[in-house]
Amino acid sequence: DAIYLDAFLRDPEDSDQGEKTARLKTRAFLERLRSHLLPGGILAFNLIEDDPRTPEDFAAIRSVFPGATRFGVPGTGNLSVIAPTDVPIPSPQVLGERAAKLDRELSVGLPFRVLLGRRRD
């Protein structure tokens, strides 16, 4: 199974939303999300690549999901973070084979092989 989270919002300084979104980055919240996933499940995040707080956000994710990996999304300024419950993640060769298979089977705007080539860690 999978959970997708796109809620690491950056609110204006005069907004009261900062405290609410800050809770989404805590270890306790991330552990609750993990508890809802079956073995082999993934948690996927969308982060802003050039935000100075993104490394801190990614570190929080990795503290609960050690196999978390970042992928740059071309032309968007976003990072897709895939955080599997299982560690270690598959080898680059296995990931490449899976990406090629998905590209053959699915018609998507951004080929998985391109995304895999933008892996950041």
SEMAR-644327 format. One record per atom (N, C-alpha, C): residue in three letters; chain; atom name; z, x, y. Coordinates in steps of 0.02 Angstrom, whole numbers, plus 50000, padded with zeros to 5 digits. Example, Ala and Ser with C-alpha at 12.3 -4.5 7.8 and 13.67 -1.06 7.14 Angstrom:
! SEMAR-644327
REC|aa|ch|at|Z|X|Y
REC|Ala|A|N|50390|50660|49716
REC|Ala|A|CA|50390|50615|49775
REC|Ala|A|C|50390|50660|49835
REC|Ser|A|N|50354|50642|49888
REC|Ser|A|CA|50357|50684|49947
REC|Ser|A|C|50394|50645|50002
//
This chain:
! SEMAR-644327
REC|aa|ch|at|Z|X|Y
REC|Asp|A|N|50000|50042|49941
REC|Asp|A|CA|50000|50000|50000
REC|Asp|A|C|50000|50044|50062
REC|Ala|A|N|49991|50014|50119
REC|Ala|A|CA|49987|50052|50181
REC|Ala|A|C|50018|50012|50238
REC|Ile|A|N|50044|50048|50287
REC|Ile|A|CA|50068|50019|50349
REC|Ile|A|C|50034|50058|50405
REC|Tyr|A|N|50006|50022|50453
REC|Tyr|A|CA|49975|50054|50511
REC|Tyr|A|C|50016|50038|50572
REC|Leu|A|N|50034|50090|50610
REC|Leu|A|CA|50075|50082|50669
REC|Leu|A|C|50038|50111|50729
REC|Asp|A|N|50026|50069|50778
REC|Asp|A|CA|49994|50090|50840
REC|Asp|A|C|50037|50066|50897
REC|Ala|A|N|50099|50090|50898
REC|Ala|A|CA|50147|50064|50946
REC|Ala|A|C|50185|50118|50983
REC|Phe|A|N|50161|50180|50981
REC|Phe|A|CA|50195|50234|51016
REC|Phe|A|C|50172|50232|51089
REC|Leu|A|N|50189|50177|51122
REC|Leu|A|CA|50164|50163|51189
REC|Leu|A|C|50197|50208|51241
REC|Arg|A|N|50160|50222|51292
REC|Arg|A|CA|50186|50260|51348
REC|Arg|A|C|50188|50212|51408
REC|Asp|A|N|50247|50188|51423
REC|Asp|A|CA|50255|50138|51475
REC|Asp|A|C|50265|50170|51543
REC|Pro|A|N|50247|50134|51595
REC|Pro|A|CA|50261|50159|51663
REC|Pro|A|C|50336|50172|51670
REC|Glu|A|N|50352|50221|51711
REC|Glu|A|CA|50422|50241|51718
REC|Glu|A|C|50466|50185|51744
REC|Asp|A|N|50438|50137|51781
REC|Asp|A|CA|50479|50083|51807
REC|Asp|A|C|50483|50024|51759
REC|Ser|A|N|50458|50032|51698
REC|Ser|A|CA|50459|49980|51648
REC|Ser|A|C|50523|49985|51606
REC|Asp|A|N|50545|49929|51578
REC|Asp|A|CA|50603|49931|51534
REC|Asp|A|C|50581|49938|51461
REC|Gln|A|N|50518|49953|51448
REC|Gln|A|CA|50492|49958|51380
REC|Gln|A|C|50505|50026|51347
REC|Gly|A|N|50522|50076|51387
REC|Gly|A|CA|50532|50143|51360
REC|Gly|A|C|50583|50146|51305
REC|Glu|A|N|50640|50111|51315
REC|Glu|A|CA|50692|50111|51264
REC|Glu|A|C|50668|50078|51199
REC|Lys|A|N|50630|50024|51206
REC|Lys|A|CA|50605|49989|51146
REC|Lys|A|C|50557|50033|51107
REC|Thr|A|N|50511|50065|51141
REC|Thr|A|CA|50462|50107|51105
REC|Thr|A|C|50494|50171|51080
REC|Ala|A|N|50546|50196|51113
REC|Ala|A|CA|50580|50256|51090
REC|Ala|A|C|50612|50244|51022
REC|Arg|A|N|50635|50183|51009
REC|Arg|A|CA|50664|50168|50944
REC|Arg|A|C|50614|50174|50887
REC|Leu|A|N|50550|50166|50903
REC|Leu|A|CA|50498|50170|50851
REC|Leu|A|C|50487|50242|50827
REC|Lys|A|N|50517|50290|50862
REC|Lys|A|CA|50508|50360|50844
REC|Lys|A|C|50570|50390|50812
REC|Thr|A|N|50619|50349|50799
REC|Thr|A|CA|50681|50376|50771
REC|Thr|A|C|50674|50386|50695
REC|Arg|A|N|50713|50432|50670
REC|Arg|A|CA|50713|50444|50598
REC|Arg|A|C|50733|50380|50561
REC|Ala|A|N|50782|50343|50587
REC|Ala|A|CA|50805|50282|50553
REC|Ala|A|C|50748|50232|50547
REC|Phe|A|N|50710|50222|50600
REC|Phe|A|CA|50654|50174|50597
REC|Phe|A|C|50601|50198|50548
REC|Leu|A|N|50584|50262|50551
REC|Leu|A|CA|50533|50289|50506
REC|Leu|A|C|50556|50285|50433
REC|Glu|A|N|50619|50295|50421
REC|Glu|A|CA|50645|50288|50352
REC|Glu|A|C|50642|50216|50329
REC|Arg|A|N|50654|50168|50374
REC|Arg|A|CA|50647|50097|50355
REC|Arg|A|C|50575|50082|50337
REC|Leu|A|N|50528|50108|50376
REC|Leu|A|CA|50458|50098|50358
REC|Leu|A|C|50443|50127|50289
REC|Arg|A|N|50467|50187|50278
REC|Arg|A|CA|50454|50220|50214
REC|Arg|A|C|50482|50178|50156
REC|Ser|A|N|50540|50147|50167
REC|Ser|A|CA|50571|50107|50114
REC|Ser|A|C|50529|50047|50094
REC|His|A|N|50482|50027|50137
REC|His|A|CA|50439|49970|50122
REC|His|A|C|50376|49991|50084
REC|Leu|A|N|50366|50055|50076
REC|Leu|A|CA|50306|50080|50042
REC|Leu|A|C|50321|50096|49969
REC|Leu|A|N|50273|50082|49927
REC|Leu|A|CA|50277|50101|49857
REC|Leu|A|C|50259|50175|49850
REC|Pro|A|N|50277|50206|49795
REC|Pro|A|CA|50252|50275|49782
REC|Pro|A|C|50176|50275|49787
REC|Gly|A|N|50150|50325|49821
REC|Gly|A|CA|50078|50329|49832
REC|Gly|A|C|50055|50293|49894
REC|Gly|A|N|50100|50260|49929
REC|Gly|A|CA|50082|50224|49990
REC|Gly|A|C|50074|50272|50049
REC|Ile|A|N|50046|50247|50103
REC|Ile|A|CA|50038|50287|50163
REC|Ile|A|C|50059|50248|50225
REC|Leu|A|N|50081|50286|50273
REC|Leu|A|CA|50094|50260|50340
REC|Leu|A|C|50043|50293|50385
REC|Ala|A|N|50008|50254|50425
REC|Ala|A|CA|49957|50281|50469
REC|Ala|A|C|49976|50266|50542
REC|Phe|A|N|49967|50316|50584
REC|Phe|A|CA|49985|50310|50655
REC|Phe|A|C|49925|50328|50698
REC|Asn|A|N|49926|50302|50758
REC|Asn|A|CA|49879|50323|50809
REC|Asn|A|C|49920|50353|50865
REC|Leu|A|N|49907|50417|50881
REC|Leu|A|CA|49942|50451|50936
REC|Leu|A|C|49891|50475|50988
REC|Ile|A|N|49915|50489|51047
REC|Ile|A|CA|49872|50515|51101
REC|Ile|A|C|49873|50591|51098
REC|Glu|A|N|49815|50621|51090
REC|Glu|A|CA|49811|50693|51078
REC|Glu|A|C|49840|50735|51134
REC|Asp|A|N|49825|50719|51196
REC|Asp|A|CA|49846|50763|51251
REC|Asp|A|C|49911|50743|51285
REC|Asp|A|N|49947|50695|51257
REC|Asp|A|CA|50012|50677|51285
REC|Asp|A|C|50062|50732|51268
REC|Pro|A|N|50100|50757|51316
REC|Pro|A|CA|50146|50812|51303
REC|Pro|A|C|50201|50794|51253
REC|Arg|A|N|50213|50730|51242
REC|Arg|A|CA|50265|50709|51194
REC|Arg|A|C|50238|50701|51122
REC|Thr|A|N|50173|50707|51113
REC|Thr|A|CA|50144|50698|51047
REC|Thr|A|C|50171|50748|50995
REC|Pro|A|N|50179|50812|51012
REC|Pro|A|CA|50209|50857|50961
REC|Pro|A|C|50278|50834|50938
REC|Glu|A|N|50318|50809|50984
REC|Glu|A|CA|50384|50783|50966
REC|Glu|A|C|50379|50721|50921
REC|Asp|A|N|50331|50677|50938
REC|Asp|A|CA|50320|50618|50896
REC|Asp|A|C|50299|50639|50826
REC|Phe|A|N|50253|50687|50822
REC|Phe|A|CA|50229|50709|50757
REC|Phe|A|C|50285|50742|50717
REC|Ala|A|N|50327|50780|50749
REC|Ala|A|CA|50384|50812|50715
REC|Ala|A|C|50431|50759|50686
REC|Ala|A|N|50442|50704|50723
REC|Ala|A|CA|50484|50650|50697
REC|Ala|A|C|50453|50620|50635
REC|Ile|A|N|50388|50608|50637
REC|Ile|A|CA|50354|50580|50579
REC|Ile|A|C|50359|50627|50520
REC|Arg|A|N|50348|50691|50532
REC|Arg|A|CA|50350|50740|50478
REC|Arg|A|C|50420|50749|50449
REC|Ser|A|N|50471|50734|50488
REC|Ser|A|CA|50539|50741|50461
REC|Ser|A|C|50552|50691|50405
REC|Val|A|N|50516|50636|50405
REC|Val|A|CA|50524|50584|50354
REC|Val|A|C|50466|50586|50304
REC|Phe|A|N|50408|50606|50328
REC|Phe|A|CA|50348|50610|50287
REC|Phe|A|C|50322|50682|50290
REC|Pro|A|N|50348|50727|50249
REC|Pro|A|CA|50330|50798|50253
REC|Pro|A|C|50255|50812|50244
REC|Gly|A|N|50220|50768|50211
REC|Gly|A|CA|50148|50778|50200
REC|Gly|A|C|50105|50750|50255
REC|Ala|A|N|50135|50728|50311
REC|Ala|A|CA|50096|50699|50366
REC|Ala|A|C|50044|50749|50391
REC|Thr|A|N|49985|50723|50405
REC|Thr|A|CA|49930|50764|50428
REC|Thr|A|C|49897|50730|50487
REC|Arg|A|N|49875|50771|50535
REC|Arg|A|CA|49842|50746|50596
REC|Arg|A|C|49767|50756|50591
REC|Phe|A|N|49730|50707|50617
REC|Phe|A|CA|49657|50711|50619
REC|Phe|A|C|49635|50691|50689
REC|Gly|A|N|49594|50733|50722
REC|Gly|A|CA|49567|50715|50786
REC|Gly|A|C|49511|50664|50778
REC|Val|A|N|49510|50614|50820
REC|Val|A|CA|49457|50563|50818
REC|Val|A|C|49408|50579|50873
REC|Pro|A|N|49347|50601|50855
REC|Pro|A|CA|49299|50623|50905
REC|Pro|A|C|49286|50571|50960
REC|Gly|A|N|49285|50596|51022
REC|Gly|A|CA|49267|50555|51079
REC|Gly|A|C|49319|50504|51101
REC|Thr|A|N|49381|50507|51074
REC|Thr|A|CA|49430|50456|51091
REC|Thr|A|C|49493|50484|51124
REC|Gly|A|N|49509|50546|51113
REC|Gly|A|CA|49573|50573|51136
REC|Gly|A|C|49631|50553|51092
REC|Asn|A|N|49616|50523|51035
REC|Asn|A|CA|49669|50501|50989
REC|Asn|A|C|49676|50549|50930
REC|Leu|A|N|49735|50546|50901
REC|Leu|A|CA|49749|50578|50837
REC|Leu|A|C|49767|50524|50788
REC|Ser|A|N|49735|50524|50730
REC|Ser|A|CA|49756|50482|50675
REC|Ser|A|C|49803|50524|50633
REC|Val|A|N|49862|50497|50620
REC|Val|A|CA|49910|50532|50578
REC|Val|A|C|49917|50492|50513
REC|Ile|A|N|49904|50525|50458
REC|Ile|A|CA|49911|50495|50392
REC|Ile|A|C|49972|50525|50360
REC|Ala|A|N|50020|50483|50343
REC|Ala|A|CA|50084|50506|50317
REC|Ala|A|C|50095|50476|50247
REC|Pro|A|N|50079|50515|50195
REC|Pro|A|CA|50088|50489|50128
REC|Pro|A|C|50160|50493|50105
REC|Thr|A|N|50179|50448|50060
REC|Thr|A|CA|50246|50451|50032
REC|Thr|A|C|50251|50507|49981
REC|Asp|A|N|50196|50524|49950
REC|Asp|A|CA|50195|50577|49899
REC|Asp|A|C|50177|50644|49929
REC|Val|A|N|50211|50695|49907
REC|Val|A|CA|50197|50764|49928
REC|Val|A|C|50192|50805|49865
REC|Pro|A|N|50148|50851|49857
REC|Pro|A|CA|50101|50873|49909
REC|Pro|A|C|50041|50827|49912
REC|Ile|A|N|50007|50833|49969
REC|Ile|A|CA|49945|50795|49977
REC|Ile|A|C|49891|50831|49936
REC|Pro|A|N|49838|50796|49918
REC|Pro|A|CA|49785|50827|49878
REC|Pro|A|C|49755|50888|49913
REC|Ser|A|N|49725|50932|49873
REC|Ser|A|CA|49693|50992|49899
REC|Ser|A|C|49634|50974|49944
REC|Pro|A|N|49612|51020|49987
REC|Pro|A|CA|49553|51007|50028
REC|Pro|A|C|49492|50989|49987
REC|Gln|A|N|49485|51019|49928
REC|Gln|A|CA|49427|51002|49885
REC|Gln|A|C|49431|50929|49862
REC|Val|A|N|49489|50908|49839
REC|Val|A|CA|49497|50839|49816
REC|Val|A|C|49487|50791|49875
REC|Leu|A|N|49515|50807|49932
REC|Leu|A|CA|49506|50764|49991
REC|Leu|A|C|49432|50759|50009
REC|Gly|A|N|49396|50815|50005
REC|Gly|A|CA|49325|50815|50020
REC|Gly|A|C|49286|50771|49971
REC|Glu|A|N|49304|50774|49908
REC|Glu|A|CA|49271|50732|49858
REC|Glu|A|C|49284|50658|49871
REC|Arg|A|N|49346|50643|49888
REC|Arg|A|CA|49364|50573|49903
REC|Arg|A|C|49327|50549|49966
REC|Ala|A|N|49324|50592|50017
REC|Ala|A|CA|49289|50573|50079
REC|Ala|A|C|49216|50560|50065
REC|Ala|A|N|49184|50602|50025
REC|Ala|A|CA|49113|50593|50008
REC|Ala|A|C|49103|50527|49971
REC|Lys|A|N|49148|50512|49925
REC|Lys|A|CA|49143|50449|49887
REC|Lys|A|C|49149|50389|49934
REC|Leu|A|N|49199|50391|49979
REC|Leu|A|CA|49207|50336|50026
REC|Leu|A|C|49146|50328|50071
REC|Asp|A|N|49118|50384|50093
REC|Asp|A|CA|49058|50381|50135
REC|Asp|A|C|49000|50349|50098
REC|Arg|A|N|48995|50361|50032
REC|Arg|A|CA|48941|50330|49993
REC|Arg|A|C|48953|50255|49984
REC|Glu|A|N|49016|50236|49976
REC|Glu|A|CA|49033|50167|49959
REC|Glu|A|C|49042|50121|50019
REC|Leu|A|N|49060|50150|50076
REC|Leu|A|CA|49074|50110|50135
REC|Leu|A|C|49026|50127|50191
REC|Ser|A|N|49012|50080|50232
REC|Ser|A|CA|48970|50092|50291
REC|Ser|A|C|49015|50087|50352
REC|Val|A|N|49038|50144|50377
REC|Val|A|CA|49082|50145|50435
REC|Val|A|C|49050|50187|50490
REC|Gly|A|N|49071|50175|50551
REC|Gly|A|CA|49043|50210|50607
REC|Gly|A|C|49058|50285|50608
REC|Leu|A|N|49116|50305|50583
REC|Leu|A|CA|49135|50375|50582
REC|Leu|A|C|49144|50395|50510
REC|Pro|A|N|49100|50437|50483
REC|Pro|A|CA|49106|50457|50413
REC|Pro|A|C|49173|50492|50400
REC|Phe|A|N|49201|50479|50342
REC|Phe|A|CA|49264|50509|50323
REC|Phe|A|C|49259|50585|50320
REC|Arg|A|N|49201|50611|50302
REC|Arg|A|CA|49193|50684|50299
REC|Arg|A|C|49200|50714|50369
REC|Val|A|N|49176|50679|50421
REC|Val|A|CA|49184|50703|50489
REC|Val|A|C|49258|50704|50508
REC|Leu|A|N|49293|50649|50492
REC|Leu|A|CA|49364|50646|50508
REC|Leu|A|C|49402|50701|50471
REC|Leu|A|N|49386|50712|50408
REC|Leu|A|CA|49420|50763|50369
REC|Leu|A|C|49408|50833|50400
REC|Gly|A|N|49348|50842|50427
REC|Gly|A|CA|49333|50906|50460
REC|Gly|A|C|49371|50917|50524
REC|Arg|A|N|49403|50865|50550
REC|Arg|A|CA|49443|50871|50611
REC|Arg|A|C|49517|50873|50597
REC|Arg|A|N|49535|50892|50537
REC|Arg|A|CA|49605|50899|50518
REC|Arg|A|C|49638|50952|50561
REC|Arg|A|N|49699|50941|50585
REC|Arg|A|CA|49730|50984|50634
REC|Arg|A|C|49788|51026|50608
REC|Asp|A|N|49800|51029|50545
REC|Asp|A|CA|49858|51070|50525
REC|Asp|A|C|49847|51104|50459
//
